[in-house]
Amino acid sequence: MKKSQHVLIVGAGLGGLCLAQGLRKAGIRATVFERDPAPNHRAQGHRVHLDDRGERALRACLPDDLYRLHLATRGQPSERFMLISAKEERLREIPVPDLDDGSQMIRTGRGVSRQTLREIMLGGVDVHYDRHLTHYTEEAGGVTAHFANGATATGDLLVGADGIGSAVRHQKLPDARVLDTGVRWLGGKSPVTEEIRSSLPEGLETAFAAVTDMDPAMMVGYLLFDQSPAGLGLSEPGDYVMWAITVPKNRLPDPIPNLHKEAMALTATAHPTMRAIVTQAWPDQCFHLSLGTAEPVAGWAPTRVTLLGDAIHAMPPARASGANTALEDAATLTTNIQTESPMAAYEADLRERGFAAVRASTAALEQVAKTIIQT
């Protein structure tokens, strides 16, 4: 592609914004279309684990000022995955099983606030909100995106970065399947208090944990900022404990009228520490996800439409690879566009690297689940 061309990006998540920043840095016009009506319309999740893959991508794509802001607002080192037993009065760490391939559950990295990173990456990007893609049309000279509100946009390349329910994928690859695991993730953030800190195992400060021997199953971890985002002009309220409740979908109403109240109801008989964390959460920071995993897709003929991130290779959160893989996609595509490489090269890498991460995450999740059941 020539630098004078125009890239349409559907979805203002981490992968889509990283791509927009990389193209902007390279002098290539990029426009992002987001279905939410505003950037702060809903809670944006809690902590993500960024390792060397995600950091390399951000360094390549972000302009220097935004990359420095990202470095300033990272959280503490995130070095391992741990299991916490809630069987006794005091929460305690229990051994994590070795993975079958001999690798670690996660690669050493940093905890990063998804909300803060997304807010940083929105800087300087041309984003159009309230743009729910219904379909696209390809012409000899370009591609046109059509939105539910009647708006259209025409460019030279359209990138579906619109997540696990991707409208772009549904049209481009109608036979591609994302399997519903049947598990629902109800998550949130709670302020770090001395009471909570003294009740959680000390090793959690540099780890991320699954809590077992308790109904419901939960995940928990800290986000302790190097510098306060609020002090640097960002909206994050401060250090927090992130938590997630994982339950079968039949244990939740559809729709959920009040996420925080539902979380408190689910943890009404949980371990007192976990119950306190959920009770003290910021209600407006609660969110809900349906966990799915993508089946591998065979090669397809390159066109003016491509994909990145969860739109093509959604995966379980077991190995903290989802965000890192999406950011890698964005950096790889940015390079591809700048060097005018065949789109087939990007898409072959997208499939090989992305679905390898899906397989590894799925296997790790199954192994940990088996250990939890046996504990």
N, C-alpha and C positions, 0 to 999 in steps of 0.2 A: 504493500500500500504506500501511496505517496503521502507526505506530511500534510498536504492540503486537504486530505480527505476527512470525512466526518464519521465518528463511531458513535452509535446509539447503544447505551447500556441500560438494560432493564433490571432494576433492583439496586437499592442504595444500602446494601449490607457491606460487610467488610471487604469481600472480594470485589464487588462492583466499584466501590469507592477507591480501592487500591489501584484498580485498573485505570479509573478516571484520572487519578493523580499521576500515574506513570505516563499516560498519554499527554496530559497537560504539561508535565515536565519536559517531554520530548517535542513539544510544540505541535501536537496533533489535537485537533478539536474533538472533544468528547462531551456528550450530553447524557445525563443520568435521568431516568424516569422511575419514580417511586409511587407505589400504589397508596401508601399512607398519605393522609391529607397534610401532615406537618412532620418535621423531624422529631419532635418529642411527643407524637401522638400516643405512643404506648411504650411500656418498659422495654428496654433494648437488651435484656439478658443481664447476666452478672459478670463473672470472671471467665476469661479464656486463658489458656496456657499457650504462650508463644515460645517456641524453641528456635533453633538456628534457621529452620526453613522460613518461618514467618518473619524473623528479624532480617534475613537477607532480602526478602521481598520488599519489606517496608523501606529498607535502606536504598534499594534500587529505585523505588517508585516515588517516594515522598520527596518534596523539595526540602532543602536543608533546614529551614525554620520549623517546618512541621515535624520533621524527623527528630530534631532536638527536643521539641515539645513532647513527643511520644516518649523519648528516653527519660525526660524529667518526670513523667507521670506514670512510669511503670510501677508495678508492685514488687513485692519481695521475690527473691529467688524461689523457684518451684522445682524441686529436685527429685521428687519421687511420689509414687502413689502408695497410700497406706490403707489398711483396714482397721476399723475401730469397733470393738465389741461393746455393746450396751447391755450385756448380760448382768453385770454387777452394778452396784450403786455408783462407782466411779468408772467413767469411760476409760478403756485401756486399749493400747495398740496390740494387734495380733499379727502373725506372720502373713505376708502376701505370697501366693504361690509363684513358683518360677514359671515363666511362659515356655510353651513347648519349643519355640525357636531359639530359646536362650537369651532373648533380648529383654531389656527393661520395659516396664509398662509404659513409661513416658521418657522422652528425651529431656535432659536438663534444660530449663528455660526460666521464664518469669511469669508470674501472674499479672494479667493486664485486664483492666476494666473494659468490657466491650463498649459500654456507653461512652467512656472517655475517648477511646481510640476512634470510634465512629465520629464523635464530635470533632476531633482533630482532623480526620480525613475529609470531612465536609467542607473544610476551609478552602475557598477559592474555586470549588467545583460548581458547575452549572447543573443544578438539580431541579426538576419539575415534579412537583408533588401532585397527588390526586390523579395519577396516571396508571390506571389498571389496564394492562395489556389484554386485549381480547384476541388479536391475531396479528400476523404480519403478512405482507405481500412482497414478493421478490420480482424486480424488473431487471431488464438487461443492464441498466445503468445504476441500480441501487436497490435498497430495501426500505419499505415503509412500515412503520409501526402504527397500529390502530388501537385506540384506547376507548374505554367504556364511556367516557364523557364526550366522545365525538372528536377529540383532538387526534391529529396525526403528526408524524415526524418522519422525514426521509433522510437516509444517510447511506454510506457506502458499506458499512458492516454493522450488524446487530448482534449484541452479546447478551445472552440470557444469564443474568446473575441473580435470578429471582427465586432462589431457594428451592426447598424440597418439593413444593407444589408448582414448580415452574411452568408457566403458560407457554414459554418458548420451547421447552422440551416436549411438552404435550403435542405441539404442532410439528416440530422438526423430527422427533423420534417417537411417534405415537405408540410403538410397541415396547418402548423402554419401561421397565417396571421398577417401582419403589415399593418394597414390601413393608407393610405396617407391622411393627414388632408387637403391637398390642399394648405397649408400655407408654404411659403418659408421664411427663416431667412437669411438675409444678414447682417453680423456683422463685427465689427472692433474695433480698439483701437485708441484713440487720446490722445496726451499729455495734461496734466492738466495745463491750463494757468489761470492767474488771471482773464482774461475776462470771460472764461467759468465758473470758480468757482463762480464768483460774480453773474452770470446769473442763476445758478441752485439753487433750494431751499436748504436751509441749512441742512434740515433733511436728504437729500440724502447721506450725508457722512457716515451714518450708516444704509443705506437701499438700496433697489433695486427697480426701479420704472418702471411702464408703463406710457407712455405719451399719453394722449387722447385728443380729440377735435382737431385732426390734421390728415392730410393725407400726408404720410402714417402713420400707427400706429408704435410706436417705443418703445424700452426698453432702459434704461440708468442706469448706476451705476459707482461708483468709484472703483479703485483698488489703495489703498494707502499703500505701503509696510512698514512694521515695519523696515526692513533694506533693503538697495538697493541690489537686486540680482546681479547687475553688480559688486558691491563691494565685493561680495562673490564668484566671478568667474563664474557667470551664465550669460546668454545672454539677459535676459529681458531688454528692453531699459529704464525702470523706471516707475514711477506712471503714471496711465492713466485713462481716462474715457472710459468705454466700452459702446458700443451702438449696437443696433440691429434694423433693419427695418423688419417688418413682413407684407408681402403682399401675395395676392393670386398668385398661380404659373403662371396664365395667364398674369400677369403684368411684367414678366421677360422673356428675350430671353433665349433660350436653344440651345447651351451653352451661358454663359455670357462671352463676350470677355474680359471685364475689370471690375472687381468687384468694385473698388473704383469709377470709372467714372459712373457706373450704380447707385451706392448709391447716388452720388451727383445729378444725374438726377432725381432720385425718390424724393429727398428732396429739389428740386429747389424752391418749393413754401411752404415749411414747415416753422415752427416757426424759426425766425432768430437764436436763440440759438442752436437749433438742427441742423440747416443747417450749422452753423459754426463748430460744433463738427465733423460732417461728413466730411466737406471740409478739416479740419486740420488733418484728420486721417493719420496714416502711411499706405501707399498703400499696402505694402507687408504683412500687418497684417489683411487684409480683407479676409473673408471666407463666404461660402454659405452652407446652410443646407436645406434639405427637412424634414419637421416635420412630424413624423409618430407616431402612437400609436399601441402597440401590443395587440392583442386579447388574452384572457386567453387560456392556453393550458392545456388539461387534462394530467394526469400522463402518463409516458412512461416507458418502461422497461430500467433499467440502463445497460449501456454498457461501453466500454472504451472511450466513447466520451461524453462530457458534455458541458455546456454553462455557460456564466455569462454576466451580464450587459445588454446593449442594444441589444445584440445578441438574448436575449430571452424576455426581458421585457422593450422594448423601451417605453418612455413616454413623454408627453409634458413637457416643462420646468416650468410649473406654480408653483410647490411647491418646486423647487430646490432639487428634490430627485434623479435625474438620476445618478449623480456622487456618491452621498452618498450610494445609493443602490448597485451600481457596486462595490464599495470598500468593502461594507459589504459582498457581494458575495465572493470576493477574500479572505477575512479573514476567512469566514466560510469554504470555500473549503480548504484553507491551514490547518485549524484545522482538517477537515475531513480526509485529506490525512495523516497527522501525526499520528492520532489516529486509522487509518485503519477502520474507521466507514463505514458502507455500503453506497455506492454512492446514494442509494435511499433516505437516510436521508437528504443529502445535496440538492438533487433535489426537495424533497418535501418542504423544507424550501425556496428554490429558487422560487418556484411557489407561495407559500402562501404569503411570504413577498414581493416579487417582484411585483406580480399582484395587491396586496393591494395598493402599491405605485402608480401603473398605474391608478387604479380607483380613488384614491384621487387626483392625478394630473389632470386627465381629468375633474373631477367634479369641481375643483377649476378654471380651465381654462374657462369652460363654464359659471361659475358664474361671473367671472371678465369680460368676454366678454359681458355678458348681461348688467352689470353695465355700461360699457363703451358706449354701444349703447344707454342706457337710459339717460346718462349724457348730 
